[in-house]
Amino acid sequence: MSTEVELDEKVAFDKQTVYSKNLVIYNDEVNTFDYVIDSLVKVCKHETVQAEQCTWIIHYNGKCAVKEGDMDDLLPMRRALNERGIDAKIH
């Protein structure tokens, strides 16, 4: 592999590392499993199985990163989840 290609790959990786954020949902004692699953499907476009897995992780670990991306993509999802009463933050 040439040095130029190696540098291009490193720059692309570094940009992803710097700019990539996570949408994290925190556990609460208010929302039901079905409500959180439905919200992940509708807001984050998860498949049902993926939403179920995230919901169990939230339940047992207290939180789960449900989506990775840039702020422009994650901010509307966070707002929509917050409007649904789900504690979501971007980290």
Sequence and secondary structure as in RCSB ss.txt:
>XXXX:A:sequence
MSTEVELDEKVAFDKQTVYSKNLVIYNDEVNTFDYVIDSLVKVCKHETVQAEQCTWIIHYNGKCAVKEGDMDDLL
PMRRALNERGIDAKIH
>XXXX:A:secstr
  HHHHHHHHHHHHHHHHH EEEEEE  SSS HHHHHHHHHHHH   HHHHHHHHHHHHHHSEEEEEEE HHHHH
HHHHHHHHTT  EEE 
